[in-house]
Amino acid sequence: MGTLVIIGLIAVGGYFVSLWVHPFHRCRVCKGTPGRHWGSVYTYSFRRCRACGGTGRQDRLGRKIFFNGS
Ligand SMILES: [Zn+2]
């Protein structure tokens, strides 16, 4: 039983370290293009992606929960 607790703590600790080192994931909407939403008619035109604000990245779920965003 104690071994399971230790493994669990290591897994949780590793996840927190991962959140600290890599707090973002690629934006799902613009796929990190970066932050561009391309026009479908005038394909040379684009606007800033609304989901990520033009950064092409979004906070990871754990980052929002445990660190209140970046
Ligand atoms: Zn985006």
N, CA, C, O and the ligand as a Tripos MOL2 file, in Angstrom:
@<TRIPOS>MOLECULE
protein
  281   279    71     0     0
PROTEIN
NO_CHARGES

@<TRIPOS>ATOM
      1 N           0.8450   -1.2090    0.0000 N.3       1 MET1
      2 CA          0.0000    0.0000    0.0000 C.3       1 MET1
      3 C           0.8770    1.2540    0.0000 C.2       1 MET1
      4 O           0.6170    2.2060   -0.7360 O.2       1 MET1
      5 N           1.9140    1.2390    0.8320 N.am      2 GLY2
      6 CA          2.8060    2.3910    0.9030 C.3       2 GLY2
      7 C           3.4920    2.6770   -0.4170 C.2       2 GLY2
      8 O           3.7290    3.8330   -0.7690 O.2       2 GLY2
      9 N           3.8130    1.6080   -1.1530 N.am      3 THR3
     10 CA          4.4660    1.7780   -2.4510 C.3       3 THR3
     11 C           3.5520    2.5160   -3.4210 C.2       3 THR3
     12 O           3.9930    3.3840   -4.1760 O.2       3 THR3
     13 N           2.2610    2.1530   -3.3860 N.am      4 LEU4
     14 CA          1.2970    2.8170   -4.2770 C.3       4 LEU4
     15 C           1.2090    4.3130   -3.9820 C.2       4 LEU4
     16 O           1.1270    5.1340   -4.8960 O.2       4 LEU4
     17 N           1.2260    4.6540   -2.6980 N.am      5 VAL5
     18 CA          1.1560    6.0680   -2.3080 C.3       5 VAL5
     19 C           2.3800    6.8130   -2.8460 C.2       5 VAL5
     20 O           2.2650    7.9190   -3.3750 O.2       5 VAL5
     21 N           3.5490    6.1910   -2.7020 N.am      6 ILE6
     22 CA          4.7880    6.8280   -3.1790 C.3       6 ILE6
     23 C           4.7410    7.0240   -4.6970 C.2       6 ILE6
     24 O           5.1050    8.0830   -5.2080 O.2       6 ILE6
     25 N           4.2850    5.9820   -5.4140 N.am      7 ILE7
     26 CA          4.1750    6.0920   -6.8750 C.3       7 ILE7
     27 C           3.1990    7.2000   -7.2550 C.2       7 ILE7
     28 O           3.4360    7.9680   -8.1880 O.2       7 ILE7
     29 N           2.0860    7.2670   -6.5040 N.am      8 GLY8
     30 CA          1.0870    8.3080   -6.7550 C.3       8 GLY8
     31 C           1.6640    9.6970   -6.5430 C.2       8 GLY8
     32 O           1.4310   10.6080   -7.3370 O.2       8 GLY8
     33 N           2.4290    9.8500   -5.4480 N.am      9 LEU9
     34 CA          3.0380   11.1550   -5.1600 C.3       9 LEU9
     35 C           4.0270   11.5540   -6.2490 C.2       9 LEU9
     36 O           4.0850   12.7160   -6.6510 O.2       9 LEU9
     37 N           4.8010   10.5840   -6.7220 N.am     10 ILE10
     38 CA          5.7640   10.8670   -7.7940 C.3      10 ILE10
     39 C           5.0310   11.2850   -9.0690 C.2      10 ILE10
     40 O           5.4480   12.2150   -9.7590 O.2      10 ILE10
     41 N           3.9270   10.5830   -9.3740 N.am     11 ALA11
     42 CA          3.1550   10.9150  -10.5760 C.3      11 ALA11
     43 C           2.5740   12.3200  -10.4720 C.2      11 ALA11
     44 O           2.6340   13.0980  -11.4240 O.2      11 ALA11
     45 N           2.0020   12.6430   -9.2920 N.am     12 VAL12
     46 CA          1.4160   13.9730   -9.0930 C.3      12 VAL12
     47 C           2.5070   15.0390   -9.1380 C.2      12 VAL12
     48 O           2.3420   16.0860   -9.7640 O.2      12 VAL12
     49 N           3.6270   14.7570   -8.4660 N.am     13 GLY13
     50 CA          4.7440   15.6990   -8.4660 C.3      13 GLY13
     51 C           5.2770   15.9360   -9.8720 C.2      13 GLY13
     52 O           5.5810   17.0680  -10.2490 O.2      13 GLY13
     53 N           5.3870   14.8480  -10.6520 N.am     14 GLY14
     54 CA          5.8490   14.9640  -12.0330 C.3      14 GLY14
     55 C           4.9160   15.8120  -12.8720 C.2      14 GLY14
     56 O           5.3560   16.5760  -13.7310 O.2      14 GLY14
     57 N           3.6110   15.6720  -12.6140 N.am     15 TYR15
     58 CA          2.6290   16.4530  -13.3570 C.3      15 TYR15
     59 C           2.7840   17.9410  -13.0420 C.2      15 TYR15
     60 O           2.6870   18.7850  -13.9330 O.2      15 TYR15
     61 N           3.0250   18.2540  -11.7600 N.am     16 PHE16
     62 CA          3.1940   19.6640  -11.3760 C.3      16 PHE16
     63 C           4.4680   20.2460  -11.9850 C.2      16 PHE16
     64 O           4.4830   21.3890  -12.4430 O.2      16 PHE16
     65 N           5.5350   19.4480  -11.9850 N.am     17 VAL17
     66 CA          6.7770   19.9040  -12.6230 C.3      17 VAL17
     67 C           6.5270   20.1560  -14.1060 C.2      17 VAL17
     68 O           6.9950   21.1490  -14.6630 O.2      17 VAL17
     69 N           5.7830   19.2440  -14.7420 N.am     18 SER18
     70 CA          5.4540   19.3890  -16.1600 C.3      18 SER18
     71 C           4.6520   20.6600  -16.4110 C.2      18 SER18
     72 O           4.8850   21.3690  -17.3900 O.2      18 SER18
     73 N           3.6960   20.9450  -15.5080 N.am     19 LEU19
     74 CA          2.8900   22.1670  -15.6460 C.3      19 LEU19
     75 C           3.7770   23.4060  -15.5210 C.2      19 LEU19
     76 O           3.5480   24.4200  -16.1810 O.2      19 LEU19
     77 N           4.7850   23.3040  -14.6700 N.am     20 TRP20
     78 CA          5.6800   24.4390  -14.4340 C.3      20 TRP20
     79 C           6.5800   24.6610  -15.6460 C.2      20 TRP20
     80 O           6.8100   25.7970  -16.0610 O.2      20 TRP20
     81 N           7.0890   23.5620  -16.2100 N.am     21 VAL21
     82 CA          8.0540   23.6640  -17.3120 C.3      21 VAL21
     83 C           7.3300   23.9760  -18.6220 C.2      21 VAL21
     84 O           7.7930   24.7990  -19.4120 O.2      21 VAL21
     85 N           6.1930   23.3150  -18.8480 N.am     22 HIS22
     86 CA          5.4280   23.5030  -20.0870 C.3      22 HIS22
     87 C           3.9970   23.8880  -19.7520 C.2      22 HIS22
     88 O           3.1120   23.0330  -19.7700 O.2      22 HIS22
     89 N           3.7500   25.1530  -19.4470 N.am     23 PRO23
     90 CA          2.4190   25.5650  -19.0030 C.3      23 PRO23
     91 C           1.3830   25.6880  -20.1260 C.2      23 PRO23
     92 O           0.1920   25.8220  -19.8460 O.2      23 PRO23
     93 N           1.8090   25.6450  -21.3680 N.am     24 PHE24
     94 CA          0.8600   25.8680  -22.4610 C.3      24 PHE24
     95 C           0.7110   24.6400  -23.3460 C.2      24 PHE24
     96 O           1.5790   23.7680  -23.3760 O.2      24 PHE24
     97 N          -0.3850   24.5890  -24.0550 N.am     25 HIS25
     98 CA         -0.5070   23.6320  -25.1540 C.3      25 HIS25
     99 C          -0.9120   24.4140  -26.3930 C.2      25 HIS25
    100 O          -1.3520   25.5590  -26.3000 O.2      25 HIS25
    101 N          -0.7620   23.7950  -27.5400 N.am     26 ARG26
    102 CA         -1.0700   24.4480  -28.8060 C.3      26 ARG26
    103 C          -2.5680   24.7530  -28.8750 C.2      26 ARG26
    104 O          -3.3940   23.9400  -28.4610 O.2      26 ARG26
    105 N          -2.9040   25.9190  -29.3960 N.am     27 CYS27
    106 CA         -4.3070   26.3140  -29.5130 C.3      27 CYS27
    107 C          -5.0400   25.3280  -30.4240 C.2      27 CYS27
    108 O          -4.5570   24.9940  -31.5060 O.2      27 CYS27
    109 N          -6.2150   24.8640  -29.9740 N.am     28 ARG28
    110 CA         -6.9650   23.8650  -30.7440 C.3      28 ARG28
    111 C          -7.6330   24.4900  -31.9700 C.2      28 ARG28
    112 O          -7.8350   23.8210  -32.9840 O.2      28 ARG28
    113 N          -7.9730   25.7730  -31.8690 N.am     29 VAL29
    114 CA         -8.7240   26.4140  -32.9480 C.3      29 VAL29
    115 C          -7.8220   26.7210  -34.1340 C.2      29 VAL29
    116 O          -8.1440   26.3610  -35.2660 O.2      29 VAL29
    117 N          -6.6890   27.3880  -33.8870 N.am     30 CYS30
    118 CA         -5.8070   27.7860  -34.9830 C.3      30 CYS30
    119 C          -4.6270   26.8250  -35.1280 C.2      30 CYS30
    120 O          -3.7920   26.9900  -36.0170 O.2      30 CYS30
    121 N          -4.5630   25.8370  -34.2640 N.am     31 LYS31
    122 CA         -3.5100   24.8070  -34.2990 C.3      31 LYS31
    123 C          -2.1190   25.4270  -34.1960 C.2      31 LYS31
    124 O          -1.1530   24.9050  -34.7530 O.2      31 LYS31
    125 N          -2.0290   26.5370  -33.4820 N.am     32 GLY32
    126 CA         -0.7470   27.1820  -33.2100 C.3      32 GLY32
    127 C          -0.0470   27.7100  -34.4390 C.2      32 GLY32
    128 O           1.1740   27.6070  -34.5560 O.2      32 GLY32
    129 N          -0.8070   28.2730  -35.3570 N.am     33 THR33
    130 CA         -0.2680   28.6130  -36.7000 C.3      33 THR33
    131 C           0.6740   29.8140  -36.8610 C.2      33 THR33
    132 O           1.2930   29.7890  -37.9240 O.2      33 THR33
    133 N           0.9120   30.7860  -36.1140 N.am     34 PRO34
    134 CA          0.5450   30.9850  -34.7120 C.3      34 PRO34
    135 C          -0.5270   32.0610  -34.5590 C.2      34 PRO34
    136 O          -0.3350   33.2210  -34.9230 O.2      34 PRO34
    137 N          -1.6310   31.6420  -34.0210 N.am     35 GLY35
    138 CA         -2.6940   32.5850  -33.6470 C.3      35 GLY35
    139 C          -3.4090   33.2180  -34.8130 C.2      35 GLY35
    140 O          -4.0010   34.2880  -34.6770 O.2      35 GLY35
    141 N          -3.3580   32.5570  -35.9730 N.am     36 ARG36
    142 CA         -4.0010   33.1420  -37.1460 C.3      36 ARG36
    143 C          -5.1790   32.2920  -37.5750 C.2      36 ARG36
    144 O          -5.1210   31.0630  -37.5920 O.2      36 ARG36
    145 N          -6.2520   32.9910  -37.9240 N.am     37 HIS37
    146 CA         -7.4310   32.3140  -38.4320 C.3      37 HIS37
    147 C          -7.5760   32.7620  -39.8770 C.2      37 HIS37
    148 O          -7.9080   33.9200  -40.1300 O.2      37 HIS37
    149 N          -7.3340   31.8660  -40.8340 N.am     38 TRP38
    150 CA         -7.2500   32.2580  -42.2360 C.3      38 TRP38
    151 C          -8.6330   32.3630  -42.8690 C.2      38 TRP38
    152 O          -9.5340   31.5920  -42.5390 O.2      38 TRP38
    153 N          -8.7980   33.3240  -43.7830 N.am     39 GLY39
    154 CA        -10.0550   33.4870  -44.5060 C.3      39 GLY39
    155 C         -10.2630   32.3350  -45.4750 C.2      39 GLY39
    156 O          -9.3050   31.7820  -46.0140 O.2      39 GLY39
    157 N         -11.5400   31.9750  -45.6940 N.am     40 SER40
    158 CA        -11.8290   30.8580  -46.5830 C.3      40 SER40
    159 C         -12.0140   31.3200  -48.0230 C.2      40 SER40
    160 O         -11.8250   30.5330  -48.9510 O.2      40 SER40
    161 N         -12.3870   32.6000  -48.2270 N.am     41 VAL41
    162 CA        -12.5600   33.1380  -49.5800 C.3      41 VAL41
    163 C         -11.2720   33.8090  -50.0370 C.2      41 VAL41
    164 O         -10.7020   33.4470  -51.0670 O.2      41 VAL41
    165 N         -10.8200   34.7900  -49.2620 N.am     42 TYR42
    166 CA         -9.5520   35.4530  -49.5480 C.3      42 TYR42
    167 C          -8.4880   34.7860  -48.6870 C.2      42 TYR42
    168 O          -8.2490   35.1870  -47.5480 O.2      42 TYR42
    169 N          -7.8600   33.7710  -49.2430 N.am     43 THR43
    170 CA         -7.0080   32.8990  -48.4280 C.3      43 THR43
    171 C          -5.7290   33.5800  -47.9320 C.2      43 THR43
    172 O          -5.0490   33.0640  -47.0450 O.2      43 THR43
    173 N          -5.4100   34.7380  -48.5080 N.am     44 TYR44
    174 CA         -4.2300   35.4590  -48.0270 C.3      44 TYR44
    175 C          -4.5510   36.2670  -46.7800 C.2      44 TYR44
    176 O          -3.6530   36.7820  -46.1130 O.2      44 TYR44
    177 N          -5.8660   36.3750  -46.4640 N.am     45 SER45
    178 CA         -6.2700   37.2170  -45.3370 C.3      45 SER45
    179 C          -6.4380   36.3710  -44.0830 C.2      45 SER45
    180 O          -6.8040   35.1970  -44.1370 O.2      45 SER45
    181 N          -6.1620   36.9990  -42.9740 N.am     46 PHE46
    182 CA         -6.3860   36.3130  -41.7040 C.3      46 PHE46
    183 C          -6.6880   37.3140  -40.6190 C.2      46 PHE46
    184 O          -6.4060   38.5050  -40.7450 O.2      46 PHE46
    185 N          -7.2620   36.8100  -39.5560 N.am     47 ARG47
    186 CA         -7.4790   37.6350  -38.3750 C.3      47 ARG47
    187 C          -6.8660   36.9280  -37.1840 C.2      47 ARG47
    188 O          -6.5100   35.7520  -37.2520 O.2      47 ARG47
    189 N          -6.7510   37.6570  -36.1070 N.am     48 ARG48
    190 CA         -6.2290   37.0410  -34.8940 C.3      48 ARG48
    191 C          -7.2190   36.0050  -34.3720 C.2      48 ARG48
    192 O          -8.4270   36.2420  -34.3440 O.2      48 ARG48
    193 N          -6.7040   34.8780  -33.9690 N.am     49 CYS49
    194 CA         -7.5490   33.8200  -33.4270 C.3      49 CYS49
    195 C          -8.1880   34.2890  -32.1250 C.2      49 CYS49
    196 O          -7.5070   34.8120  -31.2430 O.2      49 CYS49
    197 N          -9.5040   34.0960  -32.0100 N.am     50 ARG50
    198 CA        -10.1970   34.5820  -30.8190 C.3      50 ARG50
    199 C          -9.9630   33.6830  -29.6150 C.2      50 ARG50
    200 O          -9.9960   34.1450  -28.4740 O.2      50 ARG50
    201 N          -9.7290   32.4120  -29.8630 N.am     51 ALA51
    202 CA         -9.5800   31.4630  -28.7510 C.3      51 ALA51
    203 C          -8.3170   31.7330  -27.9510 C.2      51 ALA51
    204 O          -8.3160   31.6080  -26.7260 O.2      51 ALA51
    205 N          -7.2290   32.1060  -28.6460 N.am     52 CYS52
    206 CA         -5.9500   32.2770  -27.9500 C.3      52 CYS52
    207 C          -5.4790   33.7200  -28.0030 C.2      52 CYS52
    208 O          -4.4240   34.0350  -27.4520 O.2      52 CYS52
    209 N          -6.2380   34.6170  -28.6570 N.am     53 GLY53
    210 CA         -5.8530   36.0180  -28.7200 C.3      53 GLY53
    211 C          -4.6590   36.2560  -29.6220 C.2      53 GLY53
    212 O          -3.9650   37.2610  -29.4670 O.2      53 GLY53
    213 N          -4.4020   35.3550  -30.5630 N.am     54 GLY54
    214 CA         -3.3230   35.5330  -31.5250 C.3      54 GLY54
    215 C          -1.9740   35.0160  -31.0540 C.2      54 GLY54
    216 O          -0.9640   35.2340  -31.7240 O.2      54 GLY54
    217 N          -1.9370   34.3450  -29.9300 N.am     55 THR55
    218 CA         -0.6580   33.8260  -29.4270 C.3      55 THR55
    219 C          -0.3820   32.4170  -29.9370 C.2      55 THR55
    220 O           0.7720   31.9880  -29.9750 O.2      55 THR55
    221 N          -1.4340   31.6880  -30.3310 N.am     56 GLY56
    222 CA         -1.2650   30.3160  -30.8000 C.3      56 GLY56
    223 C          -1.0960   29.3230  -29.6760 C.2      56 GLY56
    224 O          -0.7900   28.1550  -29.9150 O.2      56 GLY56
    225 N          -1.2900   29.7700  -28.4680 N.am     57 ARG57
    226 CA         -1.1260   28.8650  -27.3240 C.3      57 ARG57
    227 C          -2.2430   29.0920  -26.3190 C.2      57 ARG57
    228 O          -2.8280   30.1720  -26.2370 O.2      57 ARG57
    229 N          -2.5190   28.0500  -25.5640 N.am     58 GLN58
    230 CA         -3.5310   28.1270  -24.5190 C.3      58 GLN58
    231 C          -2.9750   27.4940  -23.2540 C.2      58 GLN58
    232 O          -2.1100   26.6190  -23.3050 O.2      58 GLN58
    233 N          -3.4910   27.9530  -22.1130 N.am     59 ASP59
    234 CA         -3.0730   27.3620  -20.8420 C.3      59 ASP59
    235 C          -3.5290   25.9130  -20.7590 C.2      59 ASP59
    236 O          -4.6230   25.5720  -21.2070 O.2      59 ASP59
    237 N          -2.7040   25.0810  -20.1960 N.am     60 ARG60
    238 CA         -3.1190   23.7100  -19.9490 C.3      60 ARG60
    239 C          -4.1690   23.7000  -18.8440 C.2      60 ARG60
    240 O          -4.2260   24.6030  -18.0110 O.2      60 ARG60
    241 N          -5.0040   22.6530  -18.8560 N.am     61 LEU61
    242 CA         -6.1060   22.5590  -17.9030 C.3      61 LEU61
    243 C          -5.6010   22.6450  -16.4630 C.2      61 LEU61
    244 O          -6.1630   23.3740  -15.6460 O.2      61 LEU61
    245 N          -4.5390   21.8960  -16.1580 N.am     62 GLY62
    246 CA         -3.9920   21.8900  -14.8080 C.3      62 GLY62
    247 C          -3.4810   23.2620  -14.3990 C.2      62 GLY62
    248 O          -3.5300   23.6270  -13.2240 O.2      62 GLY62
    249 N          -2.9970   24.0120  -15.3600 N.am     63 ARG63
    250 CA         -2.4870   25.3570  -15.1030 C.3      63 ARG63
    251 C          -3.6300   26.2760  -14.6690 C.2      63 ARG63
    252 O          -3.4780   27.0840  -13.7530 O.2      63 ARG63
    253 N          -4.7680   26.1380  -15.3370 N.am     64 LYS64
    254 CA         -5.9340   26.9490  -14.9800 C.3      64 LYS64
    255 C          -6.4350   26.5870  -13.5940 C.2      64 LYS64
    256 O          -6.8240   27.4570  -12.8150 O.2      64 LYS64
    257 N          -6.4210   25.2920  -13.2920 N.am     65 ILE65
    258 CA         -6.9970   24.8160  -12.0290 C.3      65 ILE65
    259 C          -6.0850   25.1630  -10.8510 C.2      65 ILE65
    260 O          -6.5370   25.7200   -9.8510 O.2      65 ILE65
    261 N          -4.7880   24.8270  -10.9790 N.am     66 PHE66
    262 CA         -3.8970   24.9190   -9.8230 C.3      66 PHE66
    263 C          -3.1420   26.2330   -9.7330 C.2      66 PHE66
    264 O          -2.7440   26.6330   -8.6390 O.2      66 PHE66
    265 N          -2.9320   26.9190  -10.8590 N.am     67 PHE67
    266 CA         -2.1350   28.1400  -10.8420 C.3      67 PHE67
    267 C          -2.9430   29.3640  -11.2420 C.2      67 PHE67
    268 O          -2.3950   30.4580  -11.3810 O.2      67 PHE67
    269 N          -4.2680   29.1760  -11.4310 N.am     68 ASN68
    270 CA         -5.1510   30.2920  -11.7700 C.3      68 ASN68
    271 C          -4.6900   30.9880  -13.0530 C.2      68 ASN68
    272 O          -4.6760   32.2170  -13.1250 O.2      68 ASN68
    273 N          -4.3180   30.2100  -14.0510 N.am     69 GLY69
    274 CA         -3.8520   30.7560  -15.3400 C.3      69 GLY69
    275 C          -2.4080   31.1700  -15.2610 C.2      69 GLY69
    276 O          -1.7920   31.1160  -14.1960 O.2      69 GLY69
    277 N          -1.8560   31.5920  -16.4110 N.am     70 SER70
    278 CA         -0.4260   31.9210  -16.4530 C.3      70 SER70
    279 C          -0.2060   33.3790  -16.0850 C.2      70 SER70
    280 O           0.9340   33.8450  -16.0640 O.2      70 SER70
    281 ZN         -5.7520   30.1120  -31.5750 Zn       71 ZN71
@<TRIPOS>BOND
     1     1     2 1
     2     2     3 1
     3     3     4 2
     4     3     5 am
     5     5     6 1
     6     6     7 1
     7     7     8 2
     8     7     9 am
     9     9    10 1
    10    10    11 1
    11    11    12 2
    12    11    13 am
    13    13    14 1
    14    14    15 1
    15    15    16 2
    16    15    17 am
    17    17    18 1
    18    18    19 1
    19    19    20 2
    20    19    21 am
    21    21    22 1
    22    22    23 1
    23    23    24 2
    24    23    25 am
    25    25    26 1
    26    26    27 1
    27    27    28 2
    28    27    29 am
    29    29    30 1
    30    30    31 1
    31    31    32 2
    32    31    33 am
    33    33    34 1
    34    34    35 1
    35    35    36 2
    36    35    37 am
    37    37    38 1
    38    38    39 1
    39    39    40 2
    40    39    41 am
    41    41    42 1
    42    42    43 1
    43    43    44 2
    44    43    45 am
    45    45    46 1
    46    46    47 1
    47    47    48 2
    48    47    49 am
    49    49    50 1
    50    50    51 1
    51    51    52 2
    52    51    53 am
    53    53    54 1
    54    54    55 1
    55    55    56 2
    56    55    57 am
    57    57    58 1
    58    58    59 1
    59    59    60 2
    60    59    61 am
    61    61    62 1
    62    62    63 1
    63    63    64 2
    64    63    65 am
    65    65    66 1
    66    66    67 1
    67    67    68 2
    68    67    69 am
    69    69    70 1
    70    70    71 1
    71    71    72 2
    72    71    73 am
    73    73    74 1
    74    74    75 1
    75    75    76 2
    76    75    77 am
    77    77    78 1
    78    78    79 1
    79    79    80 2
    80    79    81 am
    81    81    82 1
    82    82    83 1
    83    83    84 2
    84    83    85 am
    85    85    86 1
    86    86    87 1
    87    87    88 2
    88    87    89 am
    89    89    90 1
    90    90    91 1
    91    91    92 2
    92    91    93 am
    93    93    94 1
    94    94    95 1
    95    95    96 2
    96    95    97 am
    97    97    98 1
    98    98    99 1
    99    99   100 2
   100    99   101 am
   101   101   102 1
   102   102   103 1
   103   103   104 2
   104   103   105 am
   105   105   106 1
   106   106   107 1
   107   107   108 2
   108   107   109 am
   109   109   110 1
   110   110   111 1
   111   111   112 2
   112   111   113 am
   113   113   114 1
   114   114   115 1
   115   115   116 2
   116   115   117 am
   117   117   118 1
   118   118   119 1
   119   119   120 2
   120   119   121 am
   121   121   122 1
   122   122   123 1
   123   123   124 2
   124   123   125 am
   125   125   126 1
   126   126   127 1
   127   127   128 2
   128   127   129 am
   129   129   130 1
   130   130   131 1
   131   131   132 2
   132   131   133 am
   133   133   134 1
   134   134   135 1
   135   135   136 2
   136   135   137 am
   137   137   138 1
   138   138   139 1
   139   139   140 2
   140   139   141 am
   141   141   142 1
   142   142   143 1
   143   143   144 2
   144   143   145 am
   145   145   146 1
   146   146   147 1
   147   147   148 2
   148   147   149 am
   149   149   150 1
   150   150   151 1
   151   151   152 2
   152   151   153 am
   153   153   154 1
   154   154   155 1
   155   155   156 2
   156   155   157 am
   157   157   158 1
   158   158   159 1
   159   159   160 2
   160   159   161 am
   161   161   162 1
   162   162   163 1
   163   163   164 2
   164   163   165 am
   165   165   166 1
   166   166   167 1
   167   167   168 2
   168   167   169 am
   169   169   170 1
   170   170   171 1
   171   171   172 2
   172   171   173 am
   173   173   174 1
   174   174   175 1
   175   175   176 2
   176   175   177 am
   177   177   178 1
   178   178   179 1
   179   179   180 2
   180   179   181 am
   181   181   182 1
   182   182   183 1
   183   183   184 2
   184   183   185 am
   185   185   186 1
   186   186   187 1
   187   187   188 2
   188   187   189 am
   189   189   190 1
   190   190   191 1
   191   191   192 2
   192   191   193 am
   193   193   194 1
   194   194   195 1
   195   195   196 2
   196   195   197 am
   197   197   198 1
   198   198   199 1
   199   199   200 2
   200   199   201 am
   201   201   202 1
   202   202   203 1
   203   203   204 2
   204   203   205 am
   205   205   206 1
   206   206   207 1
   207   207   208 2
   208   207   209 am
   209   209   210 1
   210   210   211 1
   211   211   212 2
   212   211   213 am
   213   213   214 1
   214   214   215 1
   215   215   216 2
   216   215   217 am
   217   217   218 1
   218   218   219 1
   219   219   220 2
   220   219   221 am
   221   221   222 1
   222   222   223 1
   223   223   224 2
   224   223   225 am
   225   225   226 1
   226   226   227 1
   227   227   228 2
   228   227   229 am
   229   229   230 1
   230   230   231 1
   231   231   232 2
   232   231   233 am
   233   233   234 1
   234   234   235 1
   235   235   236 2
   236   235   237 am
   237   237   238 1
   238   238   239 1
   239   239   240 2
   240   239   241 am
   241   241   242 1
   242   242   243 1
   243   243   244 2
   244   243   245 am
   245   245   246 1
   246   246   247 1
   247   247   248 2
   248   247   249 am
   249   249   250 1
   250   250   251 1
   251   251   252 2
   252   251   253 am
   253   253   254 1
   254   254   255 1
   255   255   256 2
   256   255   257 am
   257   257   258 1
   258   258   259 1
   259   259   260 2
   260   259   261 am
   261   261   262 1
   262   262   263 1
   263   263   264 2
   264   263   265 am
   265   265   266 1
   266   266   267 1
   267   267   268 2
   268   267   269 am
   269   269   270 1
   270   270   271 1
   271   271   272 2
   272   271   273 am
   273   273   274 1
   274   274   275 1
   275   275   276 2
   276   275   277 am
   277   277   278 1
   278   278   279 1
   279   279   280 2
@<TRIPOS>SUBSTRUCTURE
     1 MET1         2 RESIDUE 1 A MET
     2 GLY2         6 RESIDUE 1 A GLY
     3 THR3        10 RESIDUE 1 A THR
     4 LEU4        14 RESIDUE 1 A LEU
     5 VAL5        18 RESIDUE 1 A VAL
     6 ILE6        22 RESIDUE 1 A ILE
     7 ILE7        26 RESIDUE 1 A ILE
     8 GLY8        30 RESIDUE 1 A GLY
     9 LEU9        34 RESIDUE 1 A LEU
    10 ILE10       38 RESIDUE 1 A ILE
    11 ALA11       42 RESIDUE 1 A ALA
    12 VAL12       46 RESIDUE 1 A VAL
    13 GLY13       50 RESIDUE 1 A GLY
    14 GLY14       54 RESIDUE 1 A GLY
    15 TYR15       58 RESIDUE 1 A TYR
    16 PHE16       62 RESIDUE 1 A PHE
    17 VAL17       66 RESIDUE 1 A VAL
    18 SER18       70 RESIDUE 1 A SER
    19 LEU19       74 RESIDUE 1 A LEU
    20 TRP20       78 RESIDUE 1 A TRP
    21 VAL21       82 RESIDUE 1 A VAL
    22 HIS22       86 RESIDUE 1 A HIS
    23 PRO23       90 RESIDUE 1 A PRO
    24 PHE24       94 RESIDUE 1 A PHE
    25 HIS25       98 RESIDUE 1 A HIS
    26 ARG26      102 RESIDUE 1 A ARG
    27 CYS27      106 RESIDUE 1 A CYS
    28 ARG28      110 RESIDUE 1 A ARG
    29 VAL29      114 RESIDUE 1 A VAL
    30 CYS30      118 RESIDUE 1 A CYS
    31 LYS31      122 RESIDUE 1 A LYS
    32 GLY32      126 RESIDUE 1 A GLY
    33 THR33      130 RESIDUE 1 A THR
    34 PRO34      134 RESIDUE 1 A PRO
    35 GLY35      138 RESIDUE 1 A GLY
    36 ARG36      142 RESIDUE 1 A ARG
    37 HIS37      146 RESIDUE 1 A HIS
    38 TRP38      150 RESIDUE 1 A TRP
    39 GLY39      154 RESIDUE 1 A GLY
    40 SER40      158 RESIDUE 1 A SER
    41 VAL41      162 RESIDUE 1 A VAL
    42 TYR42      166 RESIDUE 1 A TYR
    43 THR43      170 RESIDUE 1 A THR
    44 TYR44      174 RESIDUE 1 A TYR
    45 SER45      178 RESIDUE 1 A SER
    46 PHE46      182 RESIDUE 1 A PHE
    47 ARG47      186 RESIDUE 1 A ARG
    48 ARG48      190 RESIDUE 1 A ARG
    49 CYS49      194 RESIDUE 1 A CYS
    50 ARG50      198 RESIDUE 1 A ARG
    51 ALA51      202 RESIDUE 1 A ALA
    52 CYS52      206 RESIDUE 1 A CYS
    53 GLY53      210 RESIDUE 1 A GLY
    54 GLY54      214 RESIDUE 1 A GLY
    55 THR55      218 RESIDUE 1 A THR
    56 GLY56      222 RESIDUE 1 A GLY
    57 ARG57      226 RESIDUE 1 A ARG
    58 GLN58      230 RESIDUE 1 A GLN
    59 ASP59      234 RESIDUE 1 A ASP
    60 ARG60      238 RESIDUE 1 A ARG
    61 LEU61      242 RESIDUE 1 A LEU
    62 GLY62      246 RESIDUE 1 A GLY
    63 ARG63      250 RESIDUE 1 A ARG
    64 LYS64      254 RESIDUE 1 A LYS
    65 ILE65      258 RESIDUE 1 A ILE
    66 PHE66      262 RESIDUE 1 A PHE
    67 PHE67      266 RESIDUE 1 A PHE
    68 ASN68      270 RESIDUE 1 A ASN
    69 GLY69      274 RESIDUE 1 A GLY
    70 SER70      278 RESIDUE 1 A SER
    71 ZN71       281 GROUP 0 **** ****
